[in-house]
Amino acid sequence: MRLKVTAVLAAGAATAAAAIALGSPPSAVAIPPGPGVPPSGPCALHGITDDVAESADTPAGFAHSSGVVRALTLFIDFPDARATMPPSLRFAEFFPAATEYFRTSSYGRLSYLPIPLFRWIRMSRPLAAYGIQRGTNFDPASDGGYHALAQEVVRAVDPMVDFRAYDVINIIASPNAGPPATRTVLSVTFSGGDMGMKTADGVPFRNVSFIWSRQTGLSAFRVLNHENAHSFGLPDLYYTDGRHAPPPVGHWDPMDEDWGPSNDFVGWHKWKLGWLSAGQVHCAPPRGTPGEHTLTPIASPDGTKIVVIPTSPHTALVAEARTRGLLDPAVCRPGILLYHVATDVPSGGGPLRIVDATPHSGGCFQASRYVDPELTDATFRPGESYTDPASGASVTVLTENPDGTYRIRVTPARA
């Protein structure tokens, strides 16, 4: 039985791979020389190790984020919210677009292979009986919540699926299950550590994303990229503690805003995920001498991508060039993006914060109600500079070169 259904899964994988192969990858996805490497050196800051965080070293238990990632993709519905479409159509809402996004953002270093089981798995109880709300946890002691959902899903597919063959799991609900995403965003990921549940294959059930309803906007599939990035170790950049405050990152990274037009990952995340080669990261350690650096825009696969300026054992100021590109169509003020990274601040607490070059301006991109406009013109232009008042680290934008690169001068932190 397992072999027969494994063949069905393989056929689904072939279908997905064929769909992905239909379009030629854009030129921006050319693989630069050499593989990406995990962060290392004096600028690879340590920090939180038991959860998603900005720490350079992602702990064991999370999925690898470069090379081939195999994603088991399952579909669920409920007695009171029965699917009204074939699972293949629900699958097509995310793929091949999510795969292409990862391939482009990683410069070809992440080959994301979704492997679908094209059948609706009917849950035993109405949706309300599971008590799924925003913030519902995975509690093995509860007969509801995500643990109960996961038990039923695993029970249904365990005889057919070898979970050891997969790196991440996507459980996609029928879009009519639960409230629309414009009212409440329920999608969630349980990643990294042991959640107290194992499959019949003996592997922990983890790095699982539950995808609900439908996002809105031009690239609604990116909710899956956002959720899977948690399985790779990335934290939420938006505030999750209920505070009423402007977004710390806005539309500069999908770990904050993943609605509306597309947006690429910041360079620090690309480094953390292993998408940059060692030479694409420049380090300016404390008490060093000032120096000049040439940054190639994030949209291009080659050249130096970030300059990291540590400002304490757990914090850094990071500089990168952001221009309009395939994954950054909303960039309306090209230039140097500066941000503070804190590897000891938990997910949802503001571990990464953009430095706004034009505070209180109202922003320059106001074409989408799903993009908070204030930070859209946060980049620094030639002749502008920023100094971190606490550490003395500073960045001055010297020139925008004819080839699209930017020359900056960096002064390291005092201590």
Disulfide bonds with the S-S distance in Angstrom:
Cys43-Cys283 1.98
Cys332-Cys364 1.91
